[in-house]
């Protein structure tokens, strides 16, 4: 049995490598997995008591006093937490995790109703409204996260009985929404992809059928407007007709993961087609350079095409995760490296920025600019230990724990390497690299025989070498080597790590006249902490002809190892006073040195200003 | 008795001219007053039944069936509507208005409790929560609008008994919040300025004292967080300590009007000082070129300094009105023309754009950019006939009806002209002008004798003439002429109507690399409807050296008379596809002609794209 969160049995071009079969041994992601194990997951386990997730479920099981705590979707925090520590237990077993899973499983077994229903909010607070407020109840959303937790717990062999709880709830869903007369959807998509995962674990076909039906049910006006409009929940149009990603970004992206999952199992081409159509539109017009999605705080929404403000970017951490889920399924479905390219961009930037270097603080929102002297934001744009709506932290933890499964795929004996980090992959190769700091990736073959090794050539790598010869990607974005390998054979891939400036499309109004600095997979930003005394990040402007100097740093004040980029720039001064509109441009400028740091490492020092996009001088 | 909405008895440098003493006889504002009379106010009167405002108050008086309709502040719609038609009745008496006021007065007299309390939502829906949910109840907010309606009804001599209803409610407020033990504020400031107005009408000192106390009570944590944070309601800091405008823009701006009103009556300099400090900060960093305020949909908030996105501008119509109220009081308090300058900018742009040319549709939000093919906005960015939360339409109507009172002031026999439009002012002068289409303003003296005529010289008028001699504004922004006038004497003021390009301050990220086009007091925009076939507003870019050609138009497809501005420009093309970030700028351009229309006249034809800020070629 494969041990990956996604293990499609049907139309996949490639198949995932089991999570046990990838070992990440160095680099920023190995560091993050360690911090996740030692700091984030323990913090999350604590929060499951404090935030009410476990106590609520105990109340549903008839134990414990006091009122329901938190949001109606509070159960989902526990499910994501359980999923995170289960994947982490697969990777690096830990008795504390197993103990927590035991306890959680016991609570869930007790809380579940005899008919299979399980949702502490509706059981405790609104038993008369069960399945009656689908537009905002999050009942199926919570169920979906339970299903995913159960899949992980099964792979880890912890949490006794959780799979049975999940199956009983899934069977109940099938009775109500597939074979019963109830037509509906959950206002927050998520259960669709989860049902397919549970189908893959159990082989129970009705779970897949229900997922397909829930996708077909969307956009038919089967549930009410939650008050946020029909686009908010992607219920404005049937899935096959919708042409662009809209509304609540996380909902849209989870829905897409489900759409592709159903395609992968049923072969319904119309699903893959509509999802790819929205993907292309989204990538071209609604994607931040960090890989983030969601341009509006209002409605946590995508926003219009080319509406990509850096300061008010929502770019929710959960949206980055959901986008990785979707792109991974598209990669399996199409074998096209553009999806692995976007996963890389998202992993190293929007997603990696979500968590502090010590693993103890998290961003919900990942803007590309923070001004100084913030007033309106109650948290002054800093990471926080936890949130009243804590969807992000345990979601981050589950992806970090299962990162290994996004590194490579196999197919007919072949191996595709999608993400570069040191480690061993599927018993076939060992990877040595100092990526993303350096572009050299040395692959040593461990499995002899004739098979094809495919190496993703990122679109950003202008000049790429394999074993000292120039290497071009094929139309799918890979460089393929078919050989009769001997154990110990090596291949050296050299990606182009020359720092580069990126210009935004003319239609992106919010960053007109600006450039962003990138190197390899990393987007850079200018943080106040790295600028010379008296030089304000808000005043920086770049000369695109100035050399970009690479400066390795062993430890950036607790943010860890990094590579800074320094350049000659100017500081632009303009006095404040009167209306800020004048019939002549009034700014003057002076020469300064500007220093950039990888975006994912920002906000690990002070609460100073930050910008990804810098005006051209 | 003066007949102006604001008639300060205390520290005013200047005094308002009574609303009956100004007659606007031509130009866009006379047209608007006519449309307001014939279309908007009748529509509003109808809506007072349909939207529930009158029925709710009938229910409070024990008449009528059915549940409470609309928001908890629904009463305020009626009060603003009553105020609007009262001022309009002063200007142009109308029996239908008097009849409506009779009916409204009867309903109010019946709805008011014996102790003076009056609020239909709390009387009908939550009698046990009266004065117990100040953070969001809007009880004092509604009371304030009743007080203002009563002042207007008194001046109009309609709505029998409304003044008495208002006084009884104000006395009740005094009992509860001034002499009683209850300390608090209303989450939505408004009652402060209204109490001062009622004090001016009645001479009842306790109303002024209560207004002063409510201002002192702010920022002391006397009421709970409504869930939107303490900044939202300006309750985060004492009024004298707050350094910048924050939170819900309309609340902040109404509060400021009250702060200056209390200064005008009590002479408490600390109030004027703190209000001016915030005014300077706001003008320099948080004001749109249209005069609008409020940069965020989320929380309807000001946003951070220099956060001024054109597409997501909130710039609520009510904020424009509240800003005019505040600036008018500052003008009276300081005699400085910069406040009249901002009133002019706001009146002709952010405020004037709020209403369609036929007076039957309204903007709640006044953005400076509308993209084509909008998806996320349920109303596609168009004006609407009415709103569930209908604060704006009757608010617009009351300001249009009372516009005459913002035109001029007097002081010791002198006359100050602040806004230019054809008409007669205070029996002292007659004004003839084709403003804002033409810069010539001819003033004919009607009152003989020695007195000073002060003419505001707008900051935008680069070269100004008075009677063919170059004229400079004094430090307060006025050109003053003291003479022994003969009836029939004339003065000719010539303002500079050369079209001009305006550059944003370097720190305004959202419109970097763009310019706006202005002429006289009017900000222009580029609407799709005026561009040549095949030229997309989203693609326009301007050459700042190209001549700006002025093109008078008799009627712009129902939007009325206008002056278009035409210029040679380019259309910038960049293909869509893949990520919108590239290592080289990829845009190409072709020469085109671009045509701009006054911003206030936009959205009177189709739902096409619009931009105020255009990239530099």
HADDOCK unambig.tbl for C-alpha pairs under 7 A between the chains (distance, minus, plus):
assign (segid A and resid 246 and name CA) (segid B and resid 376 and name CA) 6.62 0.50 0.50
assign (segid A and resid 247 and name CA) (segid B and resid 376 and name CA) 6.81 0.50 0.50
assign (segid A and resid 283 and name CA) (segid B and resid 578 and name CA) 6.17 0.50 0.50
assign (segid A and resid 283 and name CA) (segid B and resid 579 and name CA) 5.47 0.50 0.50
assign (segid A and resid 284 and name CA) (segid B and resid 576 and name CA) 6.29 0.50 0.50
assign (segid A and resid 284 and name CA) (segid B and resid 577 and name CA) 5.14 0.50 0.50
assign (segid A and resid 284 and name CA) (segid B and resid 578 and name CA) 5.00 0.50 0.50
assign (segid A and resid 284 and name CA) (segid B and resid 579 and name CA) 4.82 0.50 0.50
assign (segid A and resid 284 and name CA) (segid B and resid 580 and name CA) 5.47 0.50 0.50
assign (segid A and resid 285 and name CA) (segid B and resid 580 and name CA) 6.76 0.50 0.50
assign (segid A and resid 297 and name CA) (segid B and resid 298 and name CA) 6.30 0.50 0.50
assign (segid A and resid 298 and name CA) (segid B and resid 297 and name CA) 6.33 0.50 0.50
assign (segid A and resid 298 and name CA) (segid B and resid 298 and name CA) 5.05 0.50 0.50
assign (segid A and resid 303 and name CA) (segid B and resid 376 and name CA) 6.06 0.50 0.50
assign (segid A and resid 304 and name CA) (segid B and resid 374 and name CA) 6.38 0.50 0.50
assign (segid A and resid 304 and name CA) (segid B and resid 375 and name CA) 6.43 0.50 0.50
assign (segid A and resid 304 and name CA) (segid B and resid 376 and name CA) 6.32 0.50 0.50
assign (segid A and resid 374 and name CA) (segid B and resid 304 and name CA) 6.40 0.50 0.50
assign (segid A and resid 375 and name CA) (segid B and resid 304 and name CA) 6.45 0.50 0.50
assign (segid A and resid 376 and name CA) (segid B and resid 246 and name CA) 6.65 0.50 0.50
assign (segid A and resid 376 and name CA) (segid B and resid 247 and name CA) 6.82 0.50 0.50
assign (segid A and resid 376 and name CA) (segid B and resid 303 and name CA) 6.08 0.50 0.50
assign (segid A and resid 376 and name CA) (segid B and resid 304 and name CA) 6.33 0.50 0.50
assign (segid A and resid 500 and name CA) (segid B and resid 583 and name CA) 6.89 0.50 0.50
assign (segid A and resid 501 and name CA) (segid B and resid 583 and name CA) 5.84 0.50 0.50
assign (segid A and resid 502 and name CA) (segid B and resid 581 and name CA) 5.76 0.50 0.50
assign (segid A and resid 502 and name CA) (segid B and resid 582 and name CA) 5.19 0.50 0.50
assign (segid A and resid 502 and name CA) (segid B and resid 583 and name CA) 4.56 0.50 0.50
assign (segid A and resid 502 and name CA) (segid B and resid 584 and name CA) 6.98 0.50 0.50
assign (segid A and resid 503 and name CA) (segid B and resid 581 and name CA) 5.42 0.50 0.50
assign (segid A and resid 503 and name CA) (segid B and resid 582 and name CA) 5.30 0.50 0.50
assign (segid A and resid 503 and name CA) (segid B and resid 583 and name CA) 5.93 0.50 0.50
assign (segid A and resid 503 and name CA) (segid B and resid 584 and name CA) 6.23 0.50 0.50
assign (segid A and resid 503 and name CA) (segid B and resid 585 and name CA) 5.75 0.50 0.50
assign (segid A and resid 504 and name CA) (segid B and resid 580 and name CA) 5.93 0.50 0.50
assign (segid A and resid 504 and name CA) (segid B and resid 581 and name CA) 4.67 0.50 0.50
assign (segid A and resid 504 and name CA) (segid B and resid 582 and name CA) 6.68 0.50 0.50
assign (segid A and resid 505 and name CA) (segid B and resid 580 and name CA) 4.95 0.50 0.50
assign (segid A and resid 505 and name CA) (segid B and resid 581 and name CA) 5.97 0.50 0.50
assign (segid A and resid 506 and name CA) (segid B and resid 574 and name CA) 6.71 0.50 0.50
assign (segid A and resid 506 and name CA) (segid B and resid 587 and name CA) 6.73 0.50 0.50
assign (segid A and resid 509 and name CA) (segid B and resid 510 and name CA) 6.97 0.50 0.50
assign (segid A and resid 510 and name CA) (segid B and resid 509 and name CA) 6.96 0.50 0.50
assign (segid A and resid 510 and name CA) (segid B and resid 510 and name CA) 4.79 0.50 0.50
assign (segid A and resid 510 and name CA) (segid B and resid 511 and name CA) 6.91 0.50 0.50
assign (segid A and resid 511 and name CA) (segid B and resid 510 and name CA) 6.92 0.50 0.50
assign (segid A and resid 512 and name CA) (segid B and resid 512 and name CA) 6.16 0.50 0.50
assign (segid A and resid 512 and name CA) (segid B and resid 513 and name CA) 6.48 0.50 0.50
assign (segid A and resid 513 and name CA) (segid B and resid 512 and name CA) 6.48 0.50 0.50
assign (segid A and resid 513 and name CA) (segid B and resid 513 and name CA) 5.78 0.50 0.50
assign (segid A and resid 574 and name CA) (segid B and resid 506 and name CA) 6.70 0.50 0.50
assign (segid A and resid 576 and name CA) (segid B and resid 284 and name CA) 6.31 0.50 0.50
assign (segid A and resid 577 and name CA) (segid B and resid 284 and name CA) 5.14 0.50 0.50
assign (segid A and resid 578 and name CA) (segid B and resid 283 and name CA) 6.18 0.50 0.50
assign (segid A and resid 578 and name CA) (segid B and resid 284 and name CA) 5.00 0.50 0.50
assign (segid A and resid 579 and name CA) (segid B and resid 283 and name CA) 5.46 0.50 0.50
assign (segid A and resid 579 and name CA) (segid B and resid 284 and name CA) 4.81 0.50 0.50
assign (segid A and resid 580 and name CA) (segid B and resid 284 and name CA) 5.48 0.50 0.50
assign (segid A and resid 580 and name CA) (segid B and resid 285 and name CA) 6.77 0.50 0.50
assign (segid A and resid 580 and name CA) (segid B and resid 504 and name CA) 5.93 0.50 0.50
assign (segid A and resid 580 and name CA) (segid B and resid 505 and name CA) 4.97 0.50 0.50
assign (segid A and resid 581 and name CA) (segid B and resid 502 and name CA) 5.76 0.50 0.50
assign (segid A and resid 581 and name CA) (segid B and resid 503 and name CA) 5.42 0.50 0.50
assign (segid A and resid 581 and name CA) (segid B and resid 504 and name CA) 4.67 0.50 0.50
assign (segid A and resid 581 and name CA) (segid B and resid 505 and name CA) 5.98 0.50 0.50
assign (segid A and resid 582 and name CA) (segid B and resid 502 and name CA) 5.19 0.50 0.50
assign (segid A and resid 582 and name CA) (segid B and resid 503 and name CA) 5.30 0.50 0.50
assign (segid A and resid 582 and name CA) (segid B and resid 504 and name CA) 6.68 0.50 0.50
assign (segid A and resid 583 and name CA) (segid B and resid 500 and name CA) 6.89 0.50 0.50
assign (segid A and resid 583 and name CA) (segid B and resid 501 and name CA) 5.84 0.50 0.50
assign (segid A and resid 583 and name CA) (segid B and resid 502 and name CA) 4.54 0.50 0.50
assign (segid A and resid 583 and name CA) (segid B and resid 503 and name CA) 5.92 0.50 0.50
assign (segid A and resid 584 and name CA) (segid B and resid 502 and name CA) 6.97 0.50 0.50
assign (segid A and resid 584 and name CA) (segid B and resid 503 and name CA) 6.22 0.50 0.50
assign (segid A and resid 585 and name CA) (segid B and resid 503 and name CA) 5.74 0.50 0.50
assign (segid A and resid 587 and name CA) (segid B and resid 506 and name CA) 6.70 0.50 0.50
